[in-house]
Amino acid sequence: MHPIPRADRGAGGAGKSPHSSVEFVFDRSWVDELAERAARNGPWDDWTLFALAVEAERAKLVTSFDELQSLRCLPAFEPMPHQIATARKVLREMGGRAILADEVGLGKTIEAGLILKEYIVRGLVRRALILVPASLVLQWVRELNQKFGIPATAQKKAHTWHADFVVASIDTAKREPHRELILSRDYDMLIVDEAHKLKNRKTSNYQFIQQLRKKYCLLLTATPVQNDMDELFNLITLLKPGQLGGQSEFVANFVADKRLPKNEDRLQEALSAVMIRNRRSDGGIAFTKRIVRNIEVKLSPEEKALYDAVTGFVRERYDESGRDLASMLSLVTLQREVCSSRDAVFVTLFNLFKKTAEDSPMRAKIWELVEFIRRIRANSKAEKALELIRETGDKTIVFTEYRATQEYLLQFLKQHGIHAVPYRGGMNRGKKDWMMDLFRGRAQVLVATEAGGEGINLQFCHHMINFDLPWNPMRVEQRIGRVHRLGQTNDVKIYNLYTTGTIEEHIVRLLHEKINLFEMVVGELDDILERLEREEQPLEQRLARLVLEAKGDADIRRGIDALGRSINRLRADAKRTASAGGPEAALPVLSVVPDGPDAAAEVRP
């Protein structure tokens, strides 16, 4: 065995190794090969491999900084074309300040996440604050983490405000001690979801957002304009001060009346510089179908007796008030509650009883209605809903307008072996997330109130029951938009329950037979309702007056016919405005209402 030769020059000095027991051997054969190649000037490398390396480097070059760089960083997620176009417009034309006003279900959250990611990739954003409703905090965190690889943190403790990307509720952020800490920091980007709540500049929300130090700002809302020019000015000014001039300048240039714009072309141009609104009707956006069924429910004799007694009571109070509609709107709710559940109407009657003076003859009349309630032993609507839930055998969301009805339905379904969970506005963030996880994993039914339905995404569910029908059709669309949105892979089945011989039947007739609202594209109805309010009264008030002043079903039918003609006239006017390209075509808010009685309809958005 030949000993290993020592290195001529070790690290410890001439002829020495760094350690006495460690031997070093240097391979110097490459020196001879290098000298040989140098003598004949190559070859230095394989040309094919070199060409491939050059091609790979060229592919990584940023040839145009106008294009989105963030798309390369989203290997598991591919945005829709309209979302990419929105991000590109915010980047190129709006300087990172924009109102994202897409119709419900088109992915405003995705657009905001894509814009944020783009600015991060470009090194323009290192710290961002995302303010959202409390119920949506964890939903936003999941979206940003999973789809965009943005390390967003849900605000829980004081120290989390120091994270680079914080998602929090605006109600928490504006309170001390959080407020002082947030206002002391500089944010590269601020994102506010449900930004329509910032339209009143006198509110604490508006003033807080105004004080925040932010370089870029995104406001997300599906309802950017709601018939008030002052609110429009406030929202735009919050985003980009001076875009519409000062208050007096804005009024002089663009306001004909509180709800009526002038110089519409100039207004549209000014708004288009800060607002982007994608519509389902624009094309290129693939949605599954909506299959709508209106389900007739016949009240029991006891339920019908209660409805008739409540109707008589409400009309008497209306006549006694001198036909003052404003003071009677709360009592009209009684009729609608009877169509929902005895529990809902009992809560309202009990509160009314407590507020009524002890010597008032109205207390006795209220107690008579309570006696009618006591005779009711079943809920015809609940039994029909149970039948539908068993028929689907799948996850179903049930919407009701009343908390008491929600509680009743939860108990009713439990008694019949159906696992149901609640979802409502009064729950804190943790409980809402818990209920949503239970619905996603174990429960078959989610019973939600109107307040609880805001902002939630339920693409994993494709059956929905409208236990109560709102009188405002835009709220129906907001409900449907929880399940019928981008990411939904199934046709959505919507069941609208209505009681015969009640005001609900007339509402369905108006929506279906008279104006065919389900044939409208999303966004059209909003323009119609805006025009109705501008020229006459809001739809809900007109319906309330119609119900109160009618002497019977025949009067209501005639009133519904007249209202249908008015709406159809306004619809024709709206189409003419849209075809002319006026600003009202670019700004309206939501829409969609139920199909006709006892009919199933397939509706493509």
KOLLOGU-968140 format. One record per residue (C-alpha): residue in three letters; x, y, z. Coordinates in steps of 0.001 Angstrom, whole numbers, plus 524288, in hexadecimal, padded with zeros to 5 digits. Example, Ala and Ser with C-alpha at 12.3 -4.5 7.8 and 13.67 -1.06 7.14 Angstrom:
<recs>
ALA8300C7EE6C81E78;SER835667FBDC81BE4;
</recs>
This chain:
<recs>
MET800008000080000;HIS8053680D207FC2D;PRO803BF817EC80624;ILE7FB5A8235380284;PRO8043382E697FEAC;ARG8034883AB980677;ALA7FF23847588003E;ASP80A4684FCA7FBF4;ARG803C985B798022C;GLY7FA728599780D71;ALA7F1F98638A813F4;GLY7FAF88641281F93;GLY806FF868638180F;ALA81104862F580E94;GLY8109B8543A80E1D;LYS807938531F819E2;SER7F9B084DFA81B6C;PRO7EFDC854FA823F3;HIS7EF53848D382C52;SER7F9CB83E9B82E72;SER7F09B8332282BEA;VAL7EA1B838F981FCA;GLU7F02D836838128C;PHE7ECE383EE0806B0;VAL7EDBF83B377F871;PHE7EBF3845677EDBE;ASP7E759840F07E063;ARG7EEA08497A7D6B9;SER7EB8D841CF7CA77;TRP7E1EF84C597C61A;VAL7ED14855FE7C544;ASP7F34A84E447BA46;GLU7E63A84D157B332;LEU7E3D785BBC7B4A4;ALA7F15785EE27AF5D;GLU7EEE2855E17A3C2;ARG7E1AE85C797A08D;ALA7E7B2869DF7A1FA;ALA7F26E8662379876;ARG7E8788629878DEA;ASN7DE5786CDF79227;GLY7D3878637D7963B;PRO7CA1785D24795EC;TRP7C55E863317A271;ASP7B7CD85CE47A3D6;ASP7AD628551679CF4;TRP7A66985E84793A8;THR799078580779508;LEU79926859357A3BF;PHE79DCC867357A2B9;ALA792BB86AAC79966;LEU788C1864A67A2A2;ALA78E3A86C527ADFF;VAL78D2D878F87A63A;GLU77F2D875C67A27E;ALA77BB0873317B0BD;GLU78174880317B4F7;ARG77A738874A7A9F0;ALA76D818815A7AE3C;LYS76F4F887227BBC0;LEU771C5894C17B6A7;VAL7675B89F247B8EB;THR7655C8A3DE7AB1B;SER75A848AD5F7AE92;PHE758098B2E07BBF9;ASP74A3A8B61A7B780;GLU746648A7D47B876;LEU7429A8A1487C537;GLN74E3B89ACF7CB9F;SER74653894547D66A;LEU7403B88A4A7CD3A;ARG74D2C882EE7CD43;CYS74C0D8819D7DBFD;LEU73EC387AE57DC23;PRO741A386CC37D85C;ALA73574867207DECA;PHE72BDA8718C7DACB;GLU727E0877C97CDEC;PRO71FEB884707CEA2;MET714A0886E17C547;PRO716F588FE67B998;HIS70E7689AD47BF48;GLN7161489A1C7CC1B;ILE7231589B417C4F0;ALA71DBB8A6AD7BCFB;THR719648AD787C986;ALA726C98ABDA7CFD2;ARG72D698B0D57C39A;LYS724AF8BCE67C317;VAL727058C02B7D168;LEU735A08BEEF7CF12;ARG7368D8C6657C24B;GLU72BE58D0A77C300;MET727C18D2A57D112;GLY7346F8D3367D879;GLY730578C9187E279;ARG724348D07A7E70E;ALA7174B8CACB7E290;ILE709788C6D67E622;LEU707228B8B37E243;ALA6F86E8B8557E039;ASP6F5FA8AB497D97C;GLU6E88D8A54B7DAC7;VAL6E6EB89AF07E538;GLY6EDF488E3C7E287;LEU6F818893257D8B1;GLY703BA892647E1D7;LYS7071189FCA7E74A;THR70F598990E7F1AE;ILE7173E892347E71F;GLU7195689F0E7DFF6;ALA71DF68A5C37EC54;GLY7271989A697EF92;LEU72CB289A927E1D1;ILE72F2A8A9377E25E;LEU7358E8A8027EFC2;LYS73E2689CDB7EAEF;GLU742388A4BC7DF03;TYR7466A8B0437E737;ILE74DCA8A7257F076;VAL7550C8A0A87E52D;ARG758DC8AE057DFDE;GLY75E3B8B1F47ED18;LEU7544E8BCDE7EE96;VAL74D028B72D7FA38;ARG753898B1AA80649;ARG748D68B47F8102D;ALA73A298B38F80E06;LEU72E038B4C481669;ILE7219B8ADBF81254;LEU715298B21381962;VAL709358A971817AC;PRO6FCB58A59C81F00;ALA7001989D4A82ADB;SER6F9928914F824ED;LEU702A2891D681918;VAL70FE08934881FD6;LEU713C4884F081F55;GLN70DEA88366811C2;TRP716D288E3B80CD5;VAL722A38887A813C4;ARG7204B87B3380D6B;GLU71E9A881327FFE7;LEU72B018894F800D2;ASN7331F87E118062C;GLN72E3E872F77FDB0;LYS72C19879BC7F0A9;PHE736698846A7F0CF;GLY740D287FDA7FA43;ILE73F8588C7F801F8;PRO742B988A2481075;ALA736A98910E81597;THR733F9890F482437;ALA726B2891D382AC6;GLN726E689C3D8353D;LYS724C18964C842BE;LYS72E1A89C8E84C66;ALA734C48A9C384CCE;HIS741AF8A448847AC;THR73B7089F8683B09;TRP73A118AD9C83665;HIS748BA8AD6883424;ALA747AB8A2CA829B0;ASP74A298A70281BAF;PHE73CDA8A2B1816B6;VAL731D48A3BF82095;VAL723728A06581E8B;ALA71A558A63C828BC;SER70C8F8AB1E82AA4;ILE70AAF8B9AC82940;ASP702DA8B9FB835E5;THR70E908B4B383D5A;ALA718698BD3A83656;LYS7118F8CA1383935;ARG710B58C77B847F5;GLU71B2A8CACF851CA;PRO7258E8C66E8546A;HIS726468C10984699;ARG722A98CDE684026;GLU72E608D57084541;LEU737E98CAC584136;ILE732498C99D8336A;LEU731CF8D8368310F;SER740248D93283507;ARG744608CFDA82A28;ASP746588D1C581BA4;TYR73FE08C7DD812B2;ASP743C28C593804B7;MET736308C07F80179;LEU728E88C10E80808;ILE71DD78B805803C3;VAL7100E8BA12808F5;ASP705778AFFF80634;GLU6F6F28B385806B3;ALA6FB0C8C1928047F;HIS6ED0D8C64580248;LYS6ECBF8C80D8110D;LEU6F6028D39880F5F;LYS6ECDB8DC568079E;ASN6E9388E538812F3;ARG6F4A58EE2181628;LYS6EF128F0F8823AA;THR6F0C78E2E682837;SER6FC408DE3C83050;ASN6FF6A8D415825CC;TYR701138DE7A81B63;GLN7093B8E764823F4;PHE711F38DC2982833;ILE714BD8D7BC81A46;GLN717378E5C581657;GLN721998E731820F7;LEU728EB8DAC481D60;ARG735F48DD22816AD;LYS735C48D51980A3B;LYS73CC98D5DE7FD20;TYR7337C8CD0B7F577;CYS7253E8CA607F885;LEU71ADE8C0C97F3B5;LEU70C8A8C2137F787;LEU704018B62E7F4D3;THR6F5408B7227F3B2;ALA6EA918B16B7EB1F;THR6E20D8BD417EE01;PRO6EA0B8C96E7EB16;VAL6DE708D2217E810;GLN6D19B8D23E7EF7F;ASN6CA118DDC87EA8B;ASP6D10C8E8467F233;MET6DA8F8F1497EB4F;ASP6E0A98F5CB7F81A;GLU6E4298E7C97FB95;LEU6EA658E5F67EE54;PHE6F29B8F21D7F060;ASN6F6C18ED9F7FDF1;LEU6FB1F8E0327F958;ILE702E48E5417EDC0;THR7091C8F0187F5D0;LEU70D248E66680053;LEU7143C8DE947F5FA;LYS719CB8E99D7EDD3;PRO717E38F7667F332;GLY7153E9015B7E8AE;GLN710C98F7A17DE60;LEU7034B8FDEF7DE23;GLY707F890B487E2AF;GLY703879117A7EF61;GLN6F5DD90FB47F4EA;SER6F07391C467EF18;GLU6F72C919C37E214;PHE6F19790BF97E188;VAL6E3DB910D97E450;ALA6E4F191B7D7DA0B;ASN6EA5F912567CF9D;PHE6E3649057C7D1E0;VAL6D789906997DAE3;ALA6CA1590A057D5A2;ASP6C33A904CA7E1BB;LYS6C7098FCD77EDB4;ARG6C5078F04F7E5E3;LEU6C6078F5987D808;PRO6D2F38F7F57D0D4;LYS6D594901937C5E1;ASN6E080902827BBD5;GLU6E0248F3B97BBC6;ASP6EACC8F1D37B19A;ARG6F4878F9C87B97C;LEU6F07E8F2BD7C5F1;GLN6F2528E5887BFA2;GLU6FFD78E96E7BAEA;ALA703B88EDDA7C893;LEU6FE9B8E1657CEC2;SER704F18D85C7C4DF;ALA7122D8DD827C952;VAL710428D7977D6DD;MET705AF8CD357D5AE;ILE7054E8BFE97CF01;ARG6F8838B85E7CE0B;ASN6F7CF8AB127C781;ARG6EA5A8A5687C4B2;ARG6E596897BB7C286;SER6DF4889C677B608;ASP6EC4D8A0D67B04D;GLY6EEE0893327AB1E;GLY6FABD88A857AC39;ILE6F790886DA7BA4A;ALA6F2B6878EA7BBB5;PHE6E85E876207C5FC;THR6E03B86A3B7C8AC;LYS6D17F86B1A7C6F7;ARG6C79B86F817D0F1;ILE6BBCE866AA7D219;VAL6B11286E137D90C;ARG6A49B868437DEB7;ASN699FF86FC27E587;ILE69352866CA7EF44;GLU68545869417F360;VAL6822D8675D801CD;LYS6742D866E6806AF;LEU6722A86C2F81460;SER66ABB8641F81E46;PRO65D6F8699A822AA;GLU663AA86E3C82F5A;GLU66EF48750182830;LYS6658387B5E81E91;ALA65CFE8803D829D1;LEU668F08868D82FFC;TYR66CC488CD58230C;ASP65F1F8928782107;ALA65E958977B82F0B;VAL66C0289DF382DE6;THR6684A8A405820CA;GLY65C088A9EB826B9;PHE663A78AEE08327D;VAL66E048B56982A01;ARG6641A8BC1282122;GLU65CA38C15682D05;ARG6692E8C72F83267;TYR66C0E8CD1A82507;ASP65ECE8D3E982481;GLU6605B8D89383289;SER66DB68DE8A82F44;GLY667CA8E6F68249E;ARG66DF58DE2681A61;ASP67B908E1FC81E6A;LEU683D48D7E381759;ALA690988DB3481E37;SER68B068D7C482B85;MET684FF8CB1E8267D;LEU6904C8C47481FA0;SER693DA8BCD082BDA;LEU685F08B7B382D1E;VAL685C18B32D81EFA;THR690AB8AA0E82324;LEU6869B8A2C782B5B;GLN67FE789DC581F19;ARG68CA78990781999;GLU69047892768266A;VAL6838988ACF8268D;CYS687AF8851381974;SER6947D880EE81FBA;SER6915887B3C82D0F;ARG688C187D40838D9;ASP6953B87F1C840B1;ALA6993C88AFC838BE;VAL68C0F891C5839DB;PHE68B2A88E9184866;VAL698198956684B4E;THR693998A1B18444C;LEU686298A18F84AC5;PHE68C0489F6A85839;ASN695508AAF58568B;LEU68A078B34685196;PHE681D18AF3F85D54;LYS68C838B37D866D2;LYS68DD38C0C88602F;THR67F2A8C3848604D;ALA679818CB3A86B98;GLU672108C2FF87580;ASP665A38CACF873B1;SER6661D8C9ED864E1;PRO65B1F8C1F385E7F;MET665568BD04854CE;ARG66B468B41D85F44;ALA65EFC8ABC785F49;LYS65F328AAC885070;ILE66D5C8A697850AE;TRP66A3E89C0D85A99;GLU65F4789725851D2;LEU66990894BA8474F;VAL671D288D4C85121;GLU6662F8845785378;PHE665E588167844DC;ILE6744787DC8845AE;ARG671B487413850A6;ARG6687F86C3E847F8;ILE673218697B83DED;ARG6798785C4483F9A;ALA6819785AFA83327;ASN688ED862F582901;SER684DF85FCE81B26;LYS690D18666881553;ALA69A3885F0B81E18;GLU694108522381A2D;LYS695CB8559280BCE;ALA6A3EE859A280E38;LEU6A67084CA68151E;GLU6A0B88457A80979;LEU6A9CB84CC380027;ILE6B5CA84A69808B7;ARG6B30B83BD58091F;GLU6B07E83BE57FA84;THR6BDAE842137F768;GLY6C5258396B800F0;ASP6D032843387FFB2;LYS6D56B84F4480668;THR6CB5B85A2B80673;ILE6CB7B8683980B13;VAL6BE9086DA38102A;PHE6BCD287C67810B7;THR6B31488305819B3;GLU6B13A8914D81D13;TYR6AE0188F0282B5D;ARG6B63D88A75836D6;ALA6AA848840E83D7B;THR6A7AE87C268313B;GLN6B5E187812830B3;GLU6B552872D283E97;TYR6A89C86BBA83BB3;LEU6AE208655782F6F;LEU6BA418609F83696;GLN6B1DC859C3840C4;PHE6A83A854C5836B0;LEU6B2D884EC182E2A;LYS6B9A1848DA83A02;GLN6ACEF8424283E0C;HIS6AC2A83C0F8309C;GLY6BA17836F48308A;ILE6C0338419E82813;HIS6CD308472682CB4;ALA6CC19855F082AFA;VAL6D4988614182FA7;PRO6D1A086FE6830A3;TYR6D87187B5D82A4E;ARG6D4D88895B82DBE;GLY6DA33896FB82ECF;GLY6DB298976883DAF;MET6E53088C7283E7A;ASN6F36F88FA2840CA;ARG6FDBB88BFF836DB;GLY701DA87F6383D7E;LYS6F40F87A0C83E90;LYS6F0ED87D6B83073;ASP6FCFD8761D82BE8;TRP6F95D86AB1834A1;MET6EB9B86A1982F06;MET6F0E786ACD8212F;ASP6FA7885FB2823D4;LEU6EF7A85782829A1;PHE6E70E85A0681DB1;ARG6F22B856C081478;GLY6F59984A4181BA1;ARG6EA5C844768239A;ALA6DD7C84BF382300;GLN6D3F384A9A817B0;VAL6CD14857AF81984;LEU6D17C8658E81C54;VAL6C67086E6F8210B;ALA6CABC87C7A81E89;THR6C4A8889AC820F5;GLU6C6108950B817B3;ALA6D0EE89B3E81FB9;GLY6D85F88E9B82053;GLY6D86A88CBF811B2;GLU6E0FF8986880E82;GLY6EDFE895058087D;ILE6EDF78865280AB7;ASN6F20287D277FFB6;LEU6EB02870247FED7;GLN6EF2786A4B7F1CC;PHE6EF4E85CBA7F7E6;CYS6E08085DC57F97B;HIS6D71785E937EDE6;HIS6C99385DB27F430;MET6C334869C57FA04;ILE6B5C786BE68000F;ASN6B02E8798B8017D;PHE6A77D876DC80D28;ASP6A3258851780CDE;LEU6A33E88D93800C4;PRO6A89589B58802D3;TRP6A0B48A62A7FC99;ASN6AD3A8ABF07F71F;PRO6B1558A34B7EBB4;MET6BF838A79C7ECDB;ARG6C0568A0857F9C7;VAL6BBF9894167F31E;GLU6C777895597E9DF;GLN6D0C2897977F52F;ARG6CC1588AE67FB1A;ILE6CD75883617EE70;GLY6DAE78894A7EC65;ARG6DFC5881E67F862;VAL6DEF8875127F0F0;HIS6DE35879077E28F;ARG6EB9A87EF57E05D;LEU6F89387BED7DA0D;GLY6FD6886ECE7DED5;GLN6EFE68689F7DF23;THR6F08E85C1D7D70B;ASN6E250857C67D83B;ASP6D59F85D7A7D367;VAL6CFAC865137DEB0;LYS6C1EB8614D7E2CC;ILE6BA1886C127E948;TYR6AD0C869A97F003;ASN6A478875587F33C;LEU699B18722D7FD08;TYR68D7587A907FCD2;THR6808187965803FC;THR673EC879EF7FC1B;GLY6697E883B67FFA6;THR6738C88D1480561;ILE67BAF89880800EF;GLU6869D88EFE7FD67;GLU67E68889907F254;HIS67C8A897397ECC8;ILE68B1889A1D7EDBE;VAL68E6B88DE87E5F5;ARG6841E891A57DBE4;LEU68A2889F237DA78;LEU697D5899FD7D8E8;HIS6947088F2E7CF65;GLU68821891D17C7CC;LYS688A48A0857C6EF;ILE696C98A3F57C498;ASN69DFF897037C264;LEU6A93989B477CAF9;PHE6B05F88E717C9F7;GLU6B27E891107BBA7;MET6BA8889D157BED8;VAL6C92789CDC7BF0D;VAL6CF7089FD97CC0B;GLY6D08B8AE737CDAA;GLU6C4818B2207C5F4;LEU6BB198B21A7D15A;ASP6C34D8BB817D93E;ASP6C1FF8C5D97CED1;ILE6B3438C3B57CE8E;LEU6B1EC8C4E37DD4A;GLU6BA3D8D1247DD4B;ARG6B1618D7507D31F;LEU6A5408D2F97DAA6;GLU6AA1F8D96E7E716;ARG6AE088E5B27DFBE;GLU6A0C68E7667D942;GLU697918E1FD7E388;GLN69A8A8D9E27EFA8;PRO6A38C8CE837F2FB;LEU69D878C17F7EF1A;GLU69C108BCBE7FD15;GLN694998C8FE80111;ARG68B948C8197F556;LEU6888F8B9FB7F8AC;ALA685FE8BD69806ED;ARG67C7D8C84080333;LEU675DC8BF257F9A1;VAL673D08B4D380423;LEU66EFF8BE8380E44;GLU665468C5928058F;ALA65FAE8B9EA7FE4A;LYS651FC8B5B78021F;GLY6541E8A7F47FD31;ASP65B8889F2A7F3D4;ALA655648A5C17E80A;ASP65B0D8B2EE7EC0D;ILE668698ACE07EE2D;ARG6680E8A66A7E0C2;ARG664C08B34D7DA3E;GLY66FA28BA067E1B8;ILE679498AF6E7DDEA;ASP6754A8B0FC7CFAA;ALA677918BFAF7D047;LEU684A98BDE57D701;GLY688988B3F67CCB2;ARG6857A8BD977C1CF;SER68D878C8327C887;ILE699378BF387CA0B;ASN6985F8BA8C7BBEF;ARG6984A8C8AE7B759;LEU6A4508CB957BF86;ARG6AAA18BF397BA67;ALA6A9048C4127AC7C;ASP6AEED8D12F7B05E;ALA6BA6D8CA307B6D1;LYS6BD248C2577AA87;ARG6BD6A8CEBB7A26F;THR6C6F98D4E57AC16;ALA6CF988C8CC7ABE7;SER6CFE78C84579D18;ALA6D3D48D69579CE3;GLY6DF288D3C87A624;GLY6DB108DD027B117;PRO6E15C8DC827BE85;GLU6D5818D60D7C460;ALA6D9028CA587BBFA;ALA6E65A8C9BB7C26E;LEU6E2C08CBBB7D086;PRO6D6968C45A7D50E;VAL6D7518BA4A7DF97;LEU6D0B68ACE77E08B;SER6C4DB8A5537DC44;VAL6BD56898D77D983;VAL6B0C1893D17DF2A;PRO6A8D0887627DF3F;ASP6A1F48809C7D425;GLY6935D87E697D332;PRO689E8876837DB77;ASP68A9A867C87DA9B;ALA6949C868967CFE6;ALA6A285864577CE5A;ALA6AB4F86CA67C5F3;GLU6B92186B4B7C14A;VAL6BFD98785F7C190;ARG6CCE787B6B7BB76;PRO6D356887BF7C07B;
</recs>
